[in-house]
Amino acid sequence: MAQLHRNAAAWCAEHELADDAVRHAVAAGEMSWAARLIEQHFDAVFYLRGEAATIQRWISALPGELVRCRPRLLLAQAQMAAASGQPDAVERAADAAERAFAGTADEPFDPTVGNAASLLANVPAHIALDRSYVAQLRGDAERTAAFASRALAELGEDEWMVRSIAHGLLAMAEWLHGRLADAERALVSGIAGWQAAGQATVAIWGSYQLGQIQRARRRLDAAARTCQQALEVAAGSGSTPLPASGPVHVGLAEVAYQRNELDLALGHVTEGIALCRQFVYTPPLAAGLVTLAWIRQATGDPRGALDAIGEAARASPGPAGLLNPVPAQRARLLLAQGDLAGAARWTQENGLAADDEQDYPREPGASGAGPGLARRRPARPGTSAAGPSARGGGRAGPDRQSHRGRRAAGTGAGGQL
């Protein structure tokens, strides 16, 4: 029976039936072979098709001791943790990958997408990328840039995929520094390169990030154009909408919400959330749910608003800050609904105090919870504690920020894609 499974695994691997090949290799007891198959197909299955559950199912079928000694499997786990905004898990997996790589000779690696397009081909470079991403989630611009530069130093000339991600992280470091014009220029250049290489998913994701920065600069027309162009790229990739187009629908919803166009915003955010549920990275889903919460609040559905913001919190578990303003948005929503005790409780849970020193990366995650929070009065019907209702002369909720924080997008999103 084992030999039959071996033969089946070999046939399936030859015909690029990855799921069946892994299943038969495991059934044959060929765990190392199964591990190599997972590593070879990771980029196509996780990165290009967004099937994180498939990768998780494959890895869970392997013995733990085998996973712990294979740096590329550990980096695959780090990538999945990064997708859901779990910096501690990313850091643990990257550290384990570094130890495993130091303790074993690197074996030949032949990813199905080719070495140039693979995230796992260059182990030291990917470890540096993971650490850059962790620093980004924590709002540390200096370490984000330092580790992205280290990744670039590890690369060969043709390793364009990892190189493009490292440049994207450098752009995010500029954003964290508050240098939004520099961040915008870097992303515009990166998107052009990804489109030229035919990498629609990466280009669309980069466009979403670019739109976030343009909104942060109050360039709403530019942000809308960026997202519309990304949808055109997605439409040219096939008849079925790409999950990667979900984030740009969310971006268009955020722009429409800021313009008080609630019906248009609701249409985009509904489609965006549905597609983001299929996308490997969860921060855009959280951003869409935040916008949905404020639309519901503005249209007289406070319970639905709380439901949406609660799901947003579960979808974006990273630390509060520029790239995860969901906790602060929840506090603002509670204020808008007159729940001062709930908003004050959020402040305490996140370790914020009225006399805290603000800094740019942290301020969007803290604004709304600063001085005088406990003294704020409940909002009157039709208004928000963060500002007038979206049906009125100005919008409430996302993007209302204090002094320097006004430069930052209220539903920021970073990602190592």
N, C-alpha and C positions, 0 to 999 in steps of 0.2 A: 504493500500500500504506500509506503514511504517513497518508493521509486516512482510510482505513478504520480504522486504529488510533485516530485522533482521534475519529472518530464512535463507536467502541466505548467509548473512555474516557469520553466525554460521557454515553453511555447508562448505563454502569455507575455513574458518579458520581451521576447522577440517581436511580438505583435503589438507592443506598447499598451497592453492591458494591465496597468499597474496594480489596480486593486486586486485582481485575480492572481497576479504573479506573487504579490506579498502574501495573500491568503494561502496559496499552495506551498510557498516556501516555509511558512510557519507550520502548516500541517505536516510537512515533511521533517520537521525538527531542524531545519536549516536556518537557524536564527541569525547567524552572521550574514548569510546571503540575503535574508529578509531585510536586515538593517541596511545593507548596501543598496538594495532596491529602494527603500524609503528615502535614503539620502539622494539617490540619483533622480528620483521623481519629485522631490520636495518642491523645487522652484515652480514646476509646472502645476502641481496640484494645489499648493498653498498660495503661491504668489500670483500666478496667472489665472487660476480658476477659483480661488478663494475658498477652498474646501478644507478649512481648519479642522473640522470634525473628523474628516478622513485621516489626516495626519495623526491626530490624537488617538484614533482607534488603532492605527497601525503600531504606533509606538507603545501603546498600552499592552499589545500582544507580545512584546519582547521582554525578556528577563531584565530586571532593574540593573543588575550588575553589568550587563552588556551595554545598556544605554549609557551608564556612567563612565564607560571607558571609550566611548566613541564621541570625539569632539563635535562632529557635524550633527549627530543626533541631539546633542546638548544645545547646539546653536539653533536647531530647529525648534526646540522647546523654548529657547529664549525669544525667538521670533514670534511664537504664538503668544507668549506672555506680553511682549511689546504691543501686539495687536489689541490687547484688551487693557492697556495702560497700567501694567503691574510692574513698576520699576524694581521692587525688591526681588521679584521672581526672575526678572531679566538679569539682574546683577548676579544672583546665585547661579543661574545657568551659565552665564559668561565666565564666571570664576571657575566653575567645574570644567567647562570646555578648555580653559587655559591650562588647568592641571592635567587634564587628559591628553591634550596636545603635547605638553612637555614630556609626558611619560611614555609616549608611543611614537613609533615612526609613522609619518604620514603615508597612507597607502594611496595608490592611484585612484583618481576620482574622475568619473565620466558622467556628468549630469546630462539629462536629456535635453536641456535647453542650451548646452554648450558652456564652457568655462567662462567665457566673456559675459554671459547673461546670468550667471549663477550667483546667488548670495552665499552659498556654502563652499565655493571652490577655494577661496583664500581664507583660511581659518583665522590667522592673526588679524587680518583686516576686518573681518566680521566681528571679532571680539571688541575691537576698538569702536566699531560702529555701535555695538550694543551699549558700550559705556557712554558714548556720546549721547545716545538716545535717552539713557537713564538721567544723565545730567540735564538734558533738555526738559524732561518731565519735571525735574526738581527745580527748574528755573535758574540753573547755573550756566550762564552764558560762556564763561571762561572755559569750563571743563567741556562743554558741548563743542566749542571750537577746537580745543586742544586734542580731544580724542578723534574728532573728524579729520583733523590734520594728520594724526598718527595713522589713521586708516589709509589716507592717501599715500603716505610714505611707504606703506606695505604693498602697494599695488603695482602690477605690471602694466605695460602700456595699453594692452587690449582689454583690460578688465573694466569695461565701461559701466556695467550695472552698479557695482559697488562704488565706483568713482562718482557716478551721478547722485547716489544717495548721500555720499559724504559731502558733496557740494550742496545738496539740499539741507543737510544738517548745519553747514556753515551759514547758509541763509537764515535758518532758524535762530542761530546764535546772534546774528545781527538783529533779528526781531527782539530777542530777549534783551539785548543791549539798548533797545529803543531806537535803533537806526533803521527805521522802516523803509526809507528810500533805497538804502543799500540792499536790504532784504528783498525788496521788490525787484530790483535789477537782477539780482542773482537768480531768482526764481524764473523770471522771464527768459533768461539765457538757458536755464536748465530745461524748461518746457520745450523750447525750440529744438534742443538737442534730442529730447525724448521723442518728439513728433517725427523728426528726421530719421530716427532709428526704428520707427514703426511701433514704438512702445506706448500704445494707446492708454493702457491702465495707469502707467506711471505719469504720463502727461496729464491725464485727467485729474489724478490725485494732486499733482503739483499745481494745477489750475485752481483747485479748491483752496489750497494753502495761499496761493497768490491772491485770490479773492478775499480771503480773510485779512490779509495785510492791507489790501486796497480799502476795505471797509474801515480798518483801523485808522487809515489816513483820511477818512471821510470822503473817499473817492467812489461814491456809490455807482455812478455811471460806469466807471472803469471796472468795478467788481462785477456788475451785471454783464458787461461785455465779455469779460473773462469766462464767466460761468456759461454763457450762451455758446461761446466758441468751443468750450469743452464738451458741451452737449452735442455739437455738430461733429466733433471728433468721435464721440461715442456712437452716434448714429451711423457713422461710416464704417463701424467695426462689425456690423451684422444687424439682423432684423430684431434680435432679442436685446432689450436694454442691458448694458453692462452694469453689474452691481456698483462699479466705480463711478457711474453717473449719479448715484444716490447722493454723495456729498455735494456735488455741484447744484443739484436741486435744492438741497438744504441751504447752500449759499444764496441762491436766488430767493428762497423764502425769507432769509434774513434781511436781504436788501429790500424786498417788498414790505416786510414788517416795518422796517425803519421809515419807509415812505408812507406808512399808514394804509397800504393797499392790502387789507386783511384777507379778502377773498382770494387774491392772487397768491398771497403768502401761504394760505391754507392749502391751496392746490399743489404748490411746489413742495411744501413740507410733507404732505401726505404721501406723494410719490417718492420723495427723498427718503423718508423713514422706511417705506416698504423695501426700497432697494438697499438701503444701508443695513438692513437686517441680514442681507446676503453678503455683505462686504466684510473683509477680514478684520478691518480696523474699526473699533467701536467709538472713538471720539466723535466722528461726524454724526453717528446715530444719537449720541448724547446731545450734540448741538441742535439737531433737528427736534428732539423732544423738548428741549428748553424753549425753542421758538413756538412749538405747539402749545406748551404750557401758557405762554404769555398771550397767544391768540385766544385760547379758551378763557383766560382771565378777562381779557378785554371784551369778550362776547358773552359774559355773564355765566360762565361755567367754572366756578372756583373749585369744585370737587374734581372735575376733569383736569384742571390745571395742576392740582396737587398730584393726581395720578401720573401725569406726564412727567413732572419734575422728579417724582420718585423713581420712575423708570430711568430717567436720565442719570440720576445718581448711581444706579446699579450698573449702567453701561459705561460709566467713566470713573473707575475707582482710583485713578491716580491722585497725587497730592493737589490740593487747591492752588491755583495760581493762574498765570497768563494762559497756559495751555489747558487748564481745566477750571473754568469759572463756574461750573455747575453748582458747587456748594454755595457760593455767594449768590447765584441766581435763586437758589432755593430760599436763602435767607430773605432776599428782596421780596420774593413771592409771599412769604409768610408775613412780612411787614405790610404788603399791599392788602392782605386779607385781615389785617388787624391782630395777627398773632404775635405780639411782642415777645411773649415768653418763649415761643418756639424759635424765633429769630435770635434771641439772646442765648438760648441753649446751643444753637449752632455756633455762635461766637466762642462760647466756652469750650465746646468740643474740638474746635480747630485752634485753640490756644491763642486767640487774638485778644488784644487789650486796647483800650482807647489811646494809650500812650505809645503804641508800637511804632517803630520807625518804618515807614513805607519804602519799598523799592519797586522799580518798574516791573520785574517779572512777577512779583507777588501781589501787586496791588489789585489787579482784576479779580483775584481770588479772595481778596479781603474787602474790597470796596462794598459799601452797604453794611459793613459790620464794624465800622470805625467809631470815632467819638460820637457820643450822644445816642447810640442805638437804643439803649433801654429807655431813653426819654422820648423817643419818637411816638407820635400819636397814630392811632389807626387811620388808614386812608378812608376818605369819604367815598360813598358809592360813585362809581364811574371814574375814580382816580386811583393812582398807585402811590404807595409810600415812596417809590423811586421816581415818580413823576406823573404827569397827566395820562389819561388812558389813550390807547392807540386810536380809538375812535375820535378823540378830540384833537387838539392842535398839535400834540406831540406824543411820541410813543413811550410806553413804559417798558421796563424789563431790560432785555439784552442791550448792552452797549452804553447804558447810562453809568458813567464813571466819574470819579473825582479827580481834580487837577491833572497831574501827569497821567493818570490812568485813562483819561479821555482819549489818549492816542492808541489805546489797545482795543482790539476787537473783543466784544463782550462774550462771544461764543468761540473763543480761539480753538484751534486744533493743530496739533503737531502730530507727526507720525513718521515712523521709520519705514517708509515703503520704498 
